[in-house]
Structures are given as structure tokens and as C-alpha cells.
Amino acid sequence: MDANSQSAKSYDRYAHPLADIVGTFIAFLTLTLPVFVIANYSSSDAPSQPQPVTYNMQKK
């Protein structure tokens, strides 16, 4: 592709600035919403150290 072709000119870009704002908003939600959802649904009563599972075996 030649550097002087029409696709390399600046006026070939979209002319709607609202698309930049909407794209930025979508990117912001994509990056922050999962963090808030995980924080909201994570259990705060979970023990910091999980207890080991032990089983009592019967001798024959």
C-alpha cells in the first residue's frame, strides 16, 4: 500500500466524536465491573487458613 493513498489521510477516519466517548465508557466498564462483582460476591466469612480434612478410619 502506498503512503500517499487515500486510506492514509486523516479525513478518512470516522467523523463522530461520540464513538470515542462510548468506546472509552465500554472499556472502563469492561475493566472495572468484574472487580466490583467479584468483591461483592466473594465471601468475607471464609477462614484465612483452610482446615485440613481428616477422616477417622475404623480398624478391623
Contacts in CASP RR format, 6 or more apart in sequence:
PFRMAT RR
TARGET T0000
AUTHOR 0000-0000-0000
METHOD contacts of the structure
MODEL  1
MDANSQSAKSYDRYAHPLADIVGTFIAFLTLTLPVFVIANYSSSDAPSQP
QPVTYNMQKK
1 7 0 8 1.000
1 8 0 8 1.000
2 8 0 8 1.000
6 12 0 8 1.000
END
